[in-house]
Amino acid sequence: MADEFNIEFVGKVKADNLTSLAEDSKKEQEEILADQAHWAKHGTNRSTKAAKSKSEIMEELSRERFPWEE
């Protein structure tokens, strides 16, 4: 019978899977800093680029679809 079904096993946690709170917070802080660096480099607001008009979008799609017409 597997350990999961053994009444003595229920509630026990393997010590090698545990991490300290300091380790967890350090890893999380590293991820946050990496994200902040990424967004600082690439920017977060894409609306600063000029939006294409509908006719410009349609022309672009037409060129992609029918490249021989140029």
C-alpha positions as CSV (number, residue, x, y, z in Angstrom):
1,M,0.0,0.0,0.0
2,A,1.3,3.5,-0.9
3,D,2.4,5.9,1.8
4,E,-0.5,8.3,0.9
5,F,-2.9,5.7,2.3
6,N,-1.0,4.9,5.4
7,I,-2.6,6.7,8.4
8,E,0.8,7.4,10.0
9,F,1.9,9.2,6.8
10,V,-1.0,11.7,6.7
11,G,0.1,15.1,7.7
12,K,3.8,14.4,7.5
13,V,5.9,16.6,5.2
14,K,9.3,15.7,3.8
15,A,11.9,18.0,5.2
16,D,13.9,18.2,2.0
17,N,11.0,19.9,0.2
18,L,10.8,22.7,2.7
19,T,12.4,26.1,2.2
20,S,12.9,28.8,4.7
21,L,10.9,32.0,4.5
22,A,14.0,34.0,3.9
23,E,14.9,31.8,0.9
24,D,11.4,32.2,-0.5
25,S,11.3,36.0,-0.1
26,K,14.8,36.3,-1.6
27,K,13.7,34.4,-4.7
28,E,10.5,36.4,-5.0
29,Q,12.5,39.7,-4.7
30,E,14.9,38.6,-7.4
31,E,11.9,37.9,-9.7
32,I,10.4,41.3,-8.9
33,L,13.6,43.1,-9.7
34,A,14.0,41.2,-13.0
35,D,10.5,42.2,-14.0
36,Q,11.1,45.8,-13.0
37,A,14.3,45.9,-15.1
38,H,12.5,44.4,-18.0
39,W,9.6,46.9,-18.0
40,A,12.0,49.8,-17.4
41,K,14.0,48.8,-20.5
42,H,11.0,48.0,-22.8
43,G,8.4,50.4,-21.4
44,T,4.9,49.5,-20.2
45,N,2.8,51.8,-22.2
46,R,2.4,50.8,-25.9
47,S,-0.1,53.6,-26.6
48,T,2.8,56.1,-27.1
49,K,3.2,54.8,-30.6
50,A,1.1,56.4,-33.2
51,A,-2.0,54.3,-33.9
52,K,-2.5,53.4,-37.5
53,S,-5.7,54.5,-39.2
54,K,-8.1,52.0,-40.6
55,S,-7.1,52.7,-44.1
56,E,-3.4,52.2,-43.2
57,I,-4.2,48.9,-41.6
58,M,-6.3,47.8,-44.6
59,E,-3.5,48.8,-47.0
60,E,-1.0,46.8,-45.0
61,L,-3.2,43.7,-45.0
62,S,-3.8,44.1,-48.7
63,R,-0.1,44.2,-49.4
64,E,0.5,41.1,-47.3
65,R,-2.4,39.3,-49.0
66,F,-1.7,40.4,-52.6
67,P,2.1,41.1,-52.8
68,W,2.0,40.9,-56.6
69,E,-0.1,44.0,-57.0
70,E,2.7,46.4,-56.1
